[in-house]
Amino acid sequence: MDKVLELERKLNPFGTLVLLGAGRLGGRFLSRAVQVHRGGFKEILLFDGGAVEENDYFHIQLGSRPGENKALFFERLYSVPGYREIKSFPYNFTEEHLKVLEKASVVVSTIAGGDTLSLVKRIGQFTAERGIPFITTNGVFGFGDEEIQVFEGIEKVTVGPALFLKEMGFPKAENVVFVGTGKLIRDGLPISPVILDRVADAILTVSLKRLYGRRDERADKSRS
């Protein structure tokens, strides 16, 4: 029993997650990330300049007030000093903030839309050059039973908004992962909470695997 207790004490959060966006999808992903037990991310740097709106039911159900900044809200809700700390940046991520990504174990972006493609491409270039795992979305439209597809590397993408990034010369790197339904706004589908939950689940799974993969790689190098 003592050995089990000793092993449990060693299973603590570690590493830094940089999360870009705390909206309906980002908030769902974050709520899962903080619930990881016996491990997961120790520090979460959260960027979002948006305020909670009256129809942001996910945030309101968690206790947010309309008008409250989303990043500040989640820091208030989830940060546990000394265990799992959330540092909020109550403004939108831009190219001026790229240096922050250098300390990330994993970068997750839930920002989307035509106006954000150039920024996502720049983040992809920055993380690919440094070997930092970067996970971003590839469509969240759907009724709920659509397949959630995970593409490791832009060259493997066959559907979805990421095809536009492909045309823009997005870097080929397996450390960049695209997750989503592959559906576009022109498909005329809703964004159901079922889809958001399932995409959030998939992003969490990928991000944890990348976090632990990087840790194991460092451990192997230190032993060699």
N, C-alpha and C positions, 0 to 999 in steps of 0.2 A: 504493500500500500504506500509506503514511503517513497518508493521509486516512481509510482504513478503520480503522486503529489509533486515530486520534483520535476517530472516531465511536464505537468500542467503549468508549473510556474515558468517554464521556458517558452510556452506558447503564447507569446505576447504580440500585440500589434507592432508593425515595423514599416518603414518606408513612407514615402510621400506621394499622395495622389493630388494631381492638379485637375480640377473639374471646371470646365468652361460651360456655364449655363446651369441654372437651378429652376428651370420651368417645370412643366408637367412631366417631361421625361427625366430631366436632370434631377429633379426632386425625388422621383421614384427610385432612380439609381442610388442616390445618396442615402435614402432611407434604408436601402438594402446594405450598402457598404458599411454603415455604422453598426448594423446588427450582426456583422460577422464576429463570431466568438472564437476565442483562443487563437487570435491572429488577425489578419487583415491589415488595413492601413492605419498607421499611428497618427499621421498628420494629413489633413486635407486642406488644400488651398482652393478656395471657391470664388470664382468670378461671376458676377451677374449684376448688371446695372438696372434691371427691371424691378418695378413695383408690383406687388400682388394686386390683381384686379378682382372685381366682384364675381367674376365667373371662374376664378382659379380655385375651384372647389377642393382640389387636392391639398393645397396650402391652407385654405381656411379650415378644413376638417382637422388639420394638425394643430390649429391654434393661431394661425397668422391673422393679422388684421389687414383689410384692404388698404393699400397705400404703403405698406411696410416693404422695405427692400428685401428681395428674396434671399440674397446672400446673408444679410444680417440676421434674417429670421432663422435660417438653418443653423447659423452659428449659435444663436440663443437657444435653439431647441436641442441641438445634438452635441455640442462641444463639451467634453469632459476633461478638464485640465489634468495633465499628468498621465492620462490614459489614451484618449483619442481626441485630439484637438482640431477644431475647424477654425481656420483663419479666413475671414471673409474680406473680399475686395468688392465693395458695392458699386462697381462700374463694369462696363463690358470690356472684355479682353480685346486688345488690339496688337498690332505688330510691335508697338512700343514696349509691350510686356513680355516679349519672347524670351528674354534672359531668365525670367522666373522659371521657365520650363527646364532649365539645366539642373535644378535640384530635384526634379520629379523622378520617381520610380516608374510611374505610369501617368500618361495624360489621357483624359477622356473629354471629348467634346460632344455636347448635345445641342449645339447651336446649328441651325439649318436655314435653308432658303437661298434664293438666287444671289442675294446681296452678300452672302457670307462665303461663297465658294472661294474667292481669292484669298480670304483669310485662312480658311481651312487648308488650302494648298500651301500657303506660307508656313503654317504650323507643321504640315506634313514634311516639308523640306527641312525645317529646323530639327525635327525629331529624328528623321531618317538619317541625317548627317551625323547625329550623335548616338544613334542606336537606342533611343528612348521609345518604349512602346507607346503607340498612339492609337486610340480607339475612337472612331467617330461613326455617326449615323449614316444610314443609306435608305432613308424612307421609313416613315412611321404611319403611313395611311393604311387602313384596313379595317375589316369588320371584327376580326378577332381570331379567325381560323387560318389566316395566311401563314405561309412558312416564314420563319425568321431565319434569314440567311446570313452566314458569317463568311466573309471573304478576307483571307490573309494576303494582302498585297493587291495593289490596284490592277495588276495584270490579270488577276483572277475574276475581277468584277465583270458580270455579264448583264446586269440589270440595275435600274435605279439611278438616283441623282449622282452617284459616284461616277457614272459614265461621263458626265460633264467635266468632272475633275480629270478623268482619263484623257479627254480631248484637250484639256488645258496643260497637259504635260506633267501631271502629278508624278512624283518620284516613285520608282519601283522599289519597294522595300517591304519585307515580310513583317517588319515591326509595326506597320500600319494596318489596322484591321477595320473593316467596314461591316456594320451590323444593322439589319433592318429588313423590311418587307420588300424593298425594291420598287415600291409603288410611288408614283409621282402625283403632284397636286392635280394634274390634268386628268388623272384617272377618275376623279370625282368621288373618291371614297372618303368616309369620315376617318377621324383618328379616335379609335375606341380605347377606353381605359384598359381593355384586355390586351390590345396590341402594345400599349405603353408599358404595361406590367411585364409582358413577355420579352420585349426588347431590353428593358431594364435588367431582367434576369440574365439575358444573354451577355449583356455588356459586363455585368458583375462577374460572371463566370470567366470571361476572357481576361478581364483586368486582374483577377486574382491569380489566374494561371501565369500571366506575364510577370506579376509581382514576384511570385515564388520561383519562377524560372530564372529571373535575374539574380535572386538571392542564391540559388543553387549554383549558378555559373560562377559567382564571386567566390563561393565556398570551394568549388573545385579548383579555381585558380590559386587560392591561398594554400591549398594542400599540395599543389604541384611544384 
